[in-house]
Every structure is written in C-alpha cells, then in structure tokens.
C-alpha cells in the first residue's frame, strides 16, 4: 500500500467528526480500534452476496460462505506464522480464547500442588480464568513482578517458574503500561521446567509482527476488534499435538464426528473447538483487516507508532505534576501510555480531555492487581494506532496542559 500514514485516515470515516465542537482525536485504541472502509465494505458484501451457514451445505451460497470463512483462517495462519491451518481456532475474542484454555487444557492438566505462573500486569482475561482454576484444583497461582522501570522482571520470573509449574500465561504487551514482554525468553524458561506457555497477544498482534513459531509459544490468543475487524471474533492458536489432546470446550453442532444415543466422537481440528454457528461475517471481516494491515506492513505500523511515542512521551514526562507509568524508553514501549495528573481523578481528567475532543480511557483497565501493585486506584490511558498522527499527539499534550492549568495542578 503506497498511501502515507496520514492519507490512510481517509479510510476511517468515523475519525472525520467533531466531539464537543472539537475535531475528534481518538486515542482509545487499546480498548477497540476503528474499522477502515475496506473492512466495512467486505462485511457488507458478504451479507449482501454470500450469506449462508458454513460447512456441509451443498448449495452455492453455502459453498461460497464456507470458502470465505476458511480463507480467513488461512490468512490468520499466514499472518501469525502458524505451521498449520488446523492450529487456528476461531473464538469470540481473546477472553473467550483464554477461558477455553483454562476450561480444557487447565482442567485436564492441573492438579493439587501444581503451579500456574502469570505476571502482575495481566488483564483480568488472562488472570481470572487461571485464578479460578487454581482455586478449584488446589494449585498455587504465582505472579512475576516488575522492575522499577516497569518491565517484566526476568530474574523474578526465573525464581517463580519451577519444576512444579505447569502453565505460564503472560501478556505479550501490557494494556496499561505498553510494556513489551520477552515472550520468547519466557517460553524457553517455561519449557526448561516442563511447563507450557500461553501468550496473550491482544495488544501485540495489531501493532507488531508476531511469529508464533519463532516465539515457540504453545498457545497464543488475540481479538479481532483491536485490529480493525468486527467485534465478536478472535483467535486461539495452539500447537497441533496439544490441541488434539485437549477435550472440547463446548458441545453441539459442527464439532462432532458422530453421535449415537449414548456416546459421541469429535471432529478433527480445528472444528472440534468451533461448536455451533460461528461468527462467519466476523471471520470474513478479520480476514479483510489482515489484508489491510498486510498491505501497509506491520514493520511500518510498528515504526510509525514508535515514532509517535518518541514524540509524545518526552513531552508528557516534562509536564509538572503528570506521572507516567511504565517504561520511559520509547524503544521498549507500544503506543499505550498510562498517566495521572496530580490529585485529579482519572475520570475527571478523561472528561476534561473529551471536552477538547480527545478520547482516552480512564479506570483500572481490567488490571486491578497491577493497580494495587502500583499503589493506584486508576489511571488515564492514551493509546495510539496506525491512523493517529503527530498532530493527535500534540493535541493530547496541549489538552493535558490546559487541564493542568484549569484544575490548578502544581499551583498554590
């Protein structure tokens, strides 16, 4: 795709509007990304021309819908560099993928006295399923801490992962601090102790090149809506041998081999884990989003976001009374930046920014243990994506300075 990053904004009609009489600056991409016109058009085209249920139908529409759905799986496989298409499971989203893991592999393999290791910066989606599994099974849930710079403490990881550890589940990139974890190094550590590793890629796959084979992760989960597809679609990648040994997650149509009155057998991968009618249009939209991202180039997207962080992060750090959480080195940062301004509640700060047209998120970001670890109740969070510009970054800085003056932060 030859378009400049700034020219790409024309593909996102939602961005061309005013909020509170100010041009919209959308900086809530860690929560959900906007959809470009080609993705929206592809989903509409599917509903207008190919809509039918997939698999087993022999009429023309069913065959076309099945081809669309399975083509999306092939695109995911190529995008994340999985070895086989059977290793790509469609789910409702990253949360659904991680719950699937806990309810199948976890139920099957965790016993009393075993250990599950996660990091303190996990999103609740990659925390609560393991927490509840540990409670149910009598296992121990352990947390890897952070360095003072806000990076994952690998020395602590080496101490926490032991021969009793069965599962290591860690985010690839923090949804609060933008911290990128050394997932390949963690995978090596886990495997040395006979454990499997689960990567939460919700904040990584949309923003950087991900190669699950090179990372050597056993499982990897992500959501489509954070990478410009429709909501309600996600992916669980898993190594084929591990997936084949796992029990189904749900039962019903599509996932069966044969059914008699007293017993059933299961379909081959990936269909064993795709019970019922799937989000077919969502998968088609995910495939279109992958086409769009691939045309731009993930290296280009990552470089653009890093440039934005290099522009905005030093300016934020220079604002008196503003506290930024996480790494201060832009090279160790995604486009997610969390902060607080003096004594101001993050919700009040987010409201003030919204009055300037700047959309950020405020709260605990589904990471309450991390908030407690940092001694916070909440924070504000700005998150950048490929369609954000230097002007958006400058607007965030100027709006924060205006809020500082309005609320008299740092003044007597």
ABEGO torsion letter per residue (X at the ends): XABBAAAAAAABAAABBBBGGBBBBBAAAAABBBBBAAAAAAAAAAAAAABBBBEGBABAAAAAAAAAAAAAAAAAAAAAGBABAAABBBBAEAAAAAAAAAABAAAAABBBGBBBBBBAABBAAAAAAAAAAAAAAGBBBBBBBBBAAGBBBAAAAAAABBAABABBBBBABBAAAGBBBBAAAAAAAAAAAGBBBBBBAAAAAAABBBBAAAAGBABBBBBAAAAGBBBGBBBBBBBAAAAAABBBABBEBGABABBBAABBBBBBOAAAABBEBBBAAAAAAAAAAAAAAAAAEAAAAAAAAAAAAAAAAAAAAABBGBBBBEBABAAABBABBBBBBEABBAAAAAAAAAAAGBBBBBEAGGBAAAAAAAGBABBBBBBBBAABBAAAAAAAAAAAAAAAAAAGBGBX
